[in-house]
Amino acid sequence: MKEIKAFIHRNRISDVVHDLKKAGYKYISVVDVLGLLKALNDKEQHYSVEIGDKVVSEVKLELVCDDHQLDVAVDIISRQGRTGQKTAGWIYVTEVEQAIKIDGV
């Protein structure tokens, strides 16, 4: 199994998630984060006193999938996460050693 973590601009997350769900991916998490991506505009960026720099309100998408599903997921995230900038975000892929279901009973 693989875990994908993708840091993308907030205005692209809806299209990314909808296409992933359409393609059959189920284990998707979306987390609001502050990051250092290049801002698309002044509204997207603000100064963080804690970090001591300008930050962008980004989205971290997390997805776990089988190895054979990786290339399609990366393609969807890459294609739908585009903003027209040279670097619109980052995708990281790691190996999942074990997945343990939490039983609801």
MDTraj code that builds the backbone (N, CA, C; nanometers):
import mdtraj as md
import numpy as np

residues = "MET LYS GLU ILE LYS ALA PHE ILE HIS ARG ASN ARG ILE SER ASP VAL VAL HIS ASP LEU LYS LYS ALA GLY TYR LYS TYR ILE SER VAL VAL ASP VAL LEU GLY LEU LEU LYS ALA LEU ASN ASP LYS GLU GLN HIS TYR SER VAL GLU ILE GLY ASP LYS VAL VAL SER GLU VAL LYS LEU GLU LEU VAL CYS ASP ASP HIS GLN LEU ASP VAL ALA VAL ASP ILE ILE SER ARG GLN GLY ARG THR GLY GLN LYS THR ALA GLY TRP ILE TYR VAL THR GLU VAL GLU GLN ALA ILE LYS ILE ASP GLY VAL".split()
xyz = np.array([
    [0.0835, -0.1182, 0.0000],
    [0.0000, 0.0000, 0.0000],
    [0.0880, 0.1245, 0.0000],
    [0.0315, 0.2339, -0.0514],
    [0.1010, 0.3619, -0.0572],
    [0.0177, 0.4692, 0.0139],
    [0.0880, 0.5651, 0.0706],
    [0.0229, 0.6838, 0.1238],
    [0.0697, 0.8029, 0.0418],
    [-0.0258, 0.8803, -0.0036],
    [0.0039, 1.0020, -0.0786],
    [-0.0306, 1.1202, 0.0111],
    [0.0622, 1.2140, 0.0208],
    [0.0348, 1.3423, 0.0850],
    [0.0597, 1.4482, -0.0206],
    [-0.0404, 1.5296, -0.0442],
    [-0.0277, 1.6343, -0.1456],
    [-0.0618, 1.7681, -0.0829],
    [0.0243, 1.8664, -0.1057],
    [0.0019, 2.0025, -0.0582],
    [-0.0368, 2.0864, -0.1785],
    [-0.1607, 2.1351, -0.1769],
    [-0.2123, 2.2073, -0.2932],
    [-0.2858, 2.3336, -0.2479],
    [-0.3095, 2.4219, -0.3427],
    [-0.3836, 2.5443, -0.3149],
    [-0.5298, 2.5116, -0.2862],
    [-0.5839, 2.5870, -0.1918],
    [-0.7211, 2.5646, -0.1461],
    [-0.8241, 2.5666, -0.2604],
    [-0.8044, 2.6548, -0.3575],
    [-0.9041, 2.6667, -0.4645],
    [-0.9036, 2.5479, -0.5605],
    [-0.8121, 2.4529, -0.5476],
    [-0.8064, 2.3363, -0.6357],
    [-0.8576, 2.2091, -0.5690],
    [-0.8796, 2.2101, -0.4372],
    [-0.9102, 2.0868, -0.3641],
    [-1.0417, 2.0224, -0.4071],
    [-1.1417, 2.1015, -0.4367],
    [-1.2720, 2.0456, -0.4742],
    [-1.2615, 1.9577, -0.5988],
    [-1.1972, 2.0077, -0.7033],
    [-1.1829, 1.9299, -0.8266],
    [-1.0989, 1.8039, -0.8037],
    [-0.9944, 1.8159, -0.7226],
    [-0.9087, 1.7000, -0.6934],
    [-0.9902, 1.5909, -0.6245],
    [-1.0615, 1.6275, -0.5177],
    [-1.1380, 1.5292, -0.4400],
    [-1.2489, 1.4672, -0.5248],
    [-1.3213, 1.5474, -0.6009],
    [-1.4300, 1.4929, -0.6829],
    [-1.3774, 1.3921, -0.7859],
    [-1.2672, 1.4229, -0.8508],
    [-1.2111, 1.3291, -0.9498],
    [-1.1572, 1.2027, -0.8841],
    [-1.0962, 1.2157, -0.7668],
    [-1.0491, 1.0969, -0.6956],
    [-1.1666, 1.0073, -0.6564],
    [-1.2728, 1.0675, -0.6048],
    [-1.3901, 0.9885, -0.5675],
    [-1.4540, 0.9228, -0.6895],
    [-1.4607, 0.9961, -0.8003],
    [-1.5146, 0.9401, -0.9248],
    [-1.4349, 0.8193, -0.9721],
    [-1.3037, 0.8238, -0.9472],
    [-1.2154, 0.7149, -0.9888],
    [-1.2172, 0.5983, -0.8892],
    [-1.2939, 0.6117, -0.7802],
    [-1.3099, 0.5004, -0.6874],
    [-1.2244, 0.5050, -0.5614],
    [-1.1517, 0.6126, -0.5396],
    [-1.0692, 0.6237, -0.4186],
    [-1.1587, 0.6595, -0.3006],
    [-1.1357, 0.5927, -0.1872],
    [-1.2242, 0.6103, -0.0721],
    [-1.1551, 0.6699, 0.0498],
    [-1.0309, 0.6374, 0.0722],
    [-0.9641, 0.6743, 0.1969],
    [-0.8911, 0.8080, 0.1792],
    [-0.9699, 0.9144, 0.1789],
    [-0.9192, 1.0490, 0.1523],
    [-0.9423, 1.1362, 0.2757],
    [-0.8398, 1.2081, 0.3161],
    [-0.8528, 1.3078, 0.4227],
    [-0.8066, 1.4419, 0.3676],
    [-0.8696, 1.5475, 0.4142],
    [-0.8334, 1.6832, 0.3739],
    [-0.8127, 1.7649, 0.5010],
    [-0.6950, 1.8269, 0.5116],
    [-0.6585, 1.9007, 0.6324],
    [-0.6140, 2.0414, 0.5937],
    [-0.6654, 2.1416, 0.6643],
    [-0.6198, 2.2789, 0.6446],
    [-0.4832, 2.2957, 0.7090],
    [-0.3894, 2.3536, 0.6352],
    [-0.2543, 2.3765, 0.6867],
    [-0.2062, 2.5141, 0.6431],
    [-0.1036, 2.5632, 0.7112],
    [-0.0339, 2.6830, 0.6676],
    [0.0957, 2.6378, 0.6021],
    [0.1263, 2.6934, 0.4861],
    [0.2459, 2.6519, 0.4152],
    [0.3151, 2.7685, 0.3478],
    [0.4175, 2.7343, 0.2744],
    [0.4999, 2.8363, 0.2105],
    [0.4931, 2.8304, 0.0585],
    [0.3852, 2.7734, 0.0038],
    [0.3660, 2.7774, -0.1408],
    [0.3598, 2.9225, -0.1858],
    [0.3947, 2.9458, -0.3096],
    [0.3830, 3.0812, -0.3653],
    [0.2346, 3.1152, -0.3780],
    [0.1974, 3.2275, -0.3233],
    [0.0571, 3.2691, -0.3237],
    [0.0097, 3.2994, -0.4652],
    [-0.1156, 3.2663, -0.4915],
    [-0.1764, 3.2984, -0.6200],
    [-0.2124, 3.4464, -0.6274],
    [-0.2445, 3.5044, -0.5097],
    [-0.2786, 3.6460, -0.5026],
    [-0.2594, 3.6932, -0.3585],
    [-0.2759, 3.8228, -0.3361],
    [-0.2549, 3.8800, -0.2031],
    [-0.3536, 3.8270, -0.0994],
    [-0.4761, 3.7951, -0.1405],
    [-0.5771, 3.7444, -0.0482],
    [-0.5376, 3.6090, 0.0106],
    [-0.4635, 3.5317, -0.0654],
    [-0.4286, 3.3961, -0.0228],
    [-0.3152, 3.3956, 0.0807],
    [-0.2450, 3.5043, 0.0942],
    [-0.1254, 3.5079, 0.1774],
    [-0.1420, 3.6032, 0.2954],
    [-0.0843, 3.5652, 0.4098],
    [-0.0803, 3.6554, 0.5242],
    [0.0467, 3.6272, 0.6042],
    [0.0777, 3.7193, 0.6932],
    [0.1989, 3.7071, 0.7740],
    [0.1670, 3.6285, 0.9000],
    [0.2485, 3.5278, 0.9305],
    [0.2335, 3.4481, 1.0520],
    [0.3372, 3.4923, 1.1540],
    [0.2912, 3.5425, 1.2664],
    [0.3818, 3.5843, 1.3729],
    [0.4558, 3.4620, 1.4281],
    [0.3863, 3.3499, 1.4413],
    [0.4477, 3.2278, 1.4951],
    [0.5616, 3.1773, 1.4075],
    [0.5445, 3.1836, 1.2780],
    [0.6452, 3.1334, 1.1846],
    [0.7453, 3.2426, 1.1486],
    [0.7019, 3.3665, 1.1547],
    [0.7898, 3.4778, 1.1212],
    [0.8100, 3.4946, 0.9726],
    [0.7075, 3.4609, 0.8956],
    [0.7169, 3.4712, 0.7499],
    [0.5758, 3.4774, 0.6928],
    [0.5683, 3.5083, 0.5639],
    [0.4395, 3.5042, 0.4956],
    [0.4030, 3.3582, 0.4707],
    [0.2756, 3.3265, 0.4911],
    [0.2270, 3.1905, 0.4713],
    [0.1026, 3.1925, 0.3830],
    [0.0730, 3.0771, 0.3297],
    [-0.0452, 3.0576, 0.2474],
    [-0.1323, 2.9534, 0.3163],
    [-0.2607, 2.9758, 0.3179],
    [-0.3537, 2.8764, 0.3693],
    [-0.3708, 2.7704, 0.2609],
    [-0.3107, 2.6546, 0.2840],
    [-0.3100, 2.5455, 0.1862],
    [-0.3977, 2.4316, 0.2361],
    [-0.4047, 2.3267, 0.1548],
    [-0.4742, 2.2053, 0.1917],
    [-0.3765, 2.0892, 0.1773],
    [-0.3750, 2.0033, 0.2795],
    [-0.2984, 1.8783, 0.2692],
    [-0.3985, 1.7670, 0.2458],
    [-0.3863, 1.7021, 0.1328],
    [-0.4704, 1.5886, 0.0994],
    [-0.3927, 1.4625, 0.1335],
    [-0.4546, 1.3707, 0.2053],
    [-0.3919, 1.2432, 0.2375],
    [-0.4784, 1.1324, 0.1796],
    [-0.4135, 1.0360, 0.1182],
    [-0.4842, 0.9285, 0.0497],
    [-0.4034, 0.8002, 0.0649],
    [-0.4701, 0.6922, 0.1010],
    [-0.4062, 0.5610, 0.1057],
    [-0.4680, 0.4766, -0.0044],
    [-0.3813, 0.4086, -0.0813],
    [-0.4303, 0.3273, -0.1917],
    [-0.3390, 0.2059, -0.2127],
    [-0.3882, 0.1100, -0.2885],
    [-0.3064, -0.0050, -0.3276],
    [-0.2007, 0.0404, -0.4274],
    [-0.0919, -0.0341, -0.4341],
    [0.0198, 0.0020, -0.5212],
    [-0.0244, 0.0243, -0.6661],
    [-0.1137, -0.0618, -0.7154],
    [-0.1550, -0.0502, -0.8558],
    [-0.2430, 0.0720, -0.8829],
    [-0.2918, 0.1381, -0.7776],
    [-0.3755, 0.2574, -0.7933],
    [-0.2950, 0.3874, -0.7871],
    [-0.1677, 0.3780, -0.7561],
    [-0.0856, 0.4960, -0.7307],
    [-0.0765, 0.5901, -0.8505],
    [-0.0413, 0.5376, -0.9670],
    [-0.0183, 0.6234, -1.0833],
    [-0.1418, 0.7045, -1.1220],
    [-0.2593, 0.6436, -1.1142],
    [-0.3826, 0.7157, -1.1493],
    [-0.4092, 0.8264, -1.0481],
    [-0.3910, 0.7972, -0.9192],
    [-0.4136, 0.8978, -0.8158],
    [-0.3186, 1.0161, -0.8332],
    [-0.1913, 0.9879, -0.8570],
    [-0.0929, 1.0948, -0.8762],
    [-0.1283, 1.1773, -1.0000],
    [-0.1736, 1.1121, -1.1045],
    [-0.2131, 1.1838, -1.2263],
    [-0.3310, 1.2778, -1.1994],
    [-0.4311, 1.2294, -1.1270],
    [-0.5480, 1.3118, -1.0962],
    [-0.5073, 1.4326, -1.0126],
    [-0.4273, 1.4095, -0.9087],
    [-0.3859, 1.5193, -0.8219],
    [-0.3012, 1.6201, -0.8999],
    [-0.2105, 1.5705, -0.9815],
    [-0.1243, 1.6592, -1.0612],
    [-0.2051, 1.7431, -1.1591],
    [-0.2979, 1.6782, -1.2270],
    [-0.3762, 1.7467, -1.3297],
    [-0.4738, 1.8466, -1.2686],
    [-0.5472, 1.8049, -1.1664],
    [-0.6495, 1.8917, -1.1078],
    [-0.5916, 1.9930, -1.0095],
    [-0.4690, 1.9714, -0.9642],
    [-0.4064, 2.0645, -0.8709],
    [-0.3329, 2.1787, -0.9377],
    [-0.3301, 2.1792, -1.0696],
    [-0.2583, 2.2846, -1.1425],
    [-0.3210, 2.4216, -1.1193],
    [-0.2317, 2.5218, -1.1140],
    [-0.2784, 2.6597, -1.0939],
    [-0.2282, 2.7547, -1.2019],
    [-0.1394, 2.7060, -1.2881],
    [-0.0777, 2.7930, -1.3866],
    [0.0582, 2.8431, -1.3425],
    [0.0948, 2.8175, -1.2184],
    [0.2263, 2.8548, -1.1682],
    [0.3274, 2.7454, -1.2034],
    [0.4554, 2.7827, -1.1979],
    [0.5610, 2.6846, -1.2249],
    [0.5545, 2.5701, -1.1234],
    [0.5384, 2.6018, -0.9953],
    [0.5216, 2.5006, -0.8913],
    [0.3913, 2.5309, -0.8186],
    [0.2924, 2.4428, -0.8348],
    [0.1609, 2.4649, -0.7763],
    [0.1405, 2.3855, -0.6476],
    [0.2359, 2.3039, -0.6103],
    [0.2228, 2.2222, -0.4906],
    [0.3195, 2.1054, -0.4968],
    [0.3021, 2.0124, -0.4037],
    [0.3917, 1.8967, -0.3958],
    [0.3126, 1.7715, -0.3645],
    [0.3587, 1.6586, -0.4195],
    [0.3008, 1.5277, -0.3904],
    [0.4125, 1.4402, -0.3352],
    [0.3856, 1.3789, -0.2195],
    [0.4817, 1.2872, -0.1583],
    [0.4178, 1.1491, -0.1491],
    [0.4965, 1.0467, -0.1784],
    [0.4474, 0.9096, -0.1738],
    [0.5364, 0.8295, -0.0796],
    [0.4728, 0.7582, 0.0137],
    [0.5467, 0.6727, 0.1053],
    [0.4818, 0.5349, 0.1118],
    [0.5595, 0.4406, 0.1567],
    [0.5127, 0.3023, 0.1732],
    [0.4356, 0.2916, 0.3046],
    [0.3247, 0.2193, 0.3026],
    [0.2486, 0.1903, 0.4239],
    [0.2836, 0.0479, 0.4662],
    [0.3427, 0.0348, 0.5822],
    [0.3824, -0.0974, 0.6303],
    [0.2631, -0.1819, 0.6707],
    [0.1650, -0.1189, 0.7326],
    [0.0526, -0.1940, 0.7852],
    [-0.0685, -0.1033, 0.7944],
    [-0.1851, -0.1571, 0.7676],
    [-0.3108, -0.0847, 0.7850],
    [-0.4008, -0.1690, 0.8749],
    [-0.4439, -0.1105, 0.9850],
    [-0.5231, -0.1842, 1.0824],
    [-0.6585, -0.1168, 1.0941],
    [-0.7630, -0.1928, 1.0681],
    [-0.8987, -0.1396, 1.0746],
    [-0.9385, -0.1219, 1.2214],
    [-1.0003, -0.0098, 1.2522],
    [-1.0561, 0.0110, 1.3854],
    [-1.1991, -0.0372, 1.3801],
    [-1.2273, -0.1436, 1.4512],
    [-1.3599, -0.2040, 1.4488],
    [-1.4584, -0.1138, 1.5205],
    [-1.5738, -0.0945, 1.4641],
    [-1.6747, -0.0057, 1.5196],
    [-1.7603, -0.0681, 1.6283],
    [-1.7367, -0.1948, 1.6611],
    [-1.8194, -0.2621, 1.7618],
    [-1.7561, -0.2605, 1.8981],
])
top = md.Topology()
chain = top.add_chain()
for i, resn in enumerate(residues, 1):
    res = top.add_residue(resn, chain, resSeq=i)
    for name in ("N", "CA", "C"):
        top.add_atom(name, md.element.get_by_symbol(name[0]), res)
traj = md.Trajectory(xyz[None], top)
